[in-house]
Amino acid sequence: MSQPIKTEQTKPTGRIELFDGNGQRKYLTGEERQRFHDAARRQTSYEVMTFCLFLYWTGCRISEALAILRSRVDFESKAVTIESLKKRRKGVFRQVPLPEAFLRELDQVHRLKKPKRGEKRQDWLLWEWSRRTATRRVEEVMAAAGIDGIHATAKGLRHAFAIECLQKGIPLNLASKWLGHASLTTTAIYANALGEEERMIAARLWNK
């Protein structure tokens, strides 16, 4: 009696995909990213504003933002220390620089330099929300920005951060560090996204 043929099972690679199975992009364009920024600034809740702008400026994951202790905002180095939560072990950190104006906003909204009486600065989380609440807030700002589709998510914003880094000429190793990638190959995938420079080159075909 013949033995059944064994088929090799393909394991998920964890590879970043910029499009879904239907060809829909999973990242925000540069223009959509800017609209998200502007919509975040219009929020009446300052905590929602700083949370969304934190994602905008760092490209971090929602879970990483929610794990930020206030003591990890470093005003001397003008950066934030983020724990990379998708590593095989804990305690892997990276520093991401932040604009000075945004650092001032974080201080004003969250009272980073002057903690409340009886509380130690290192004891606080920046945003004491559940992941579900944080996700909902991001979706609300996406809707306010007129962004709809599978890319209207925090992950879509993270993808957009990575793409803009490469399109603005940020060295691959720095972009990889800021994103918390284990490999430069992972970061390089974002170079496949259509950018303004590629459109300008394509326009040569259209001009008669």
Secondary structure, DSSP 8 states (H G I E B T S, - for coil): -----------------SB-TTS-B-S--HHHHHHHHHHHHT-S-HHHHHHHHHHHHH---HHHHHT-BGGGEETTTTEEEEE-TTSSSS--EEEEE--HHHHHHHHHHHTSSS--TT--GGG-BS----HHHHHHHHHHHHHHTT--STT-SHHHHHHHHHHHHHHTT--HHHHHHHHT-S-HHHHHGGGGS--HHHHHHHHHHH--
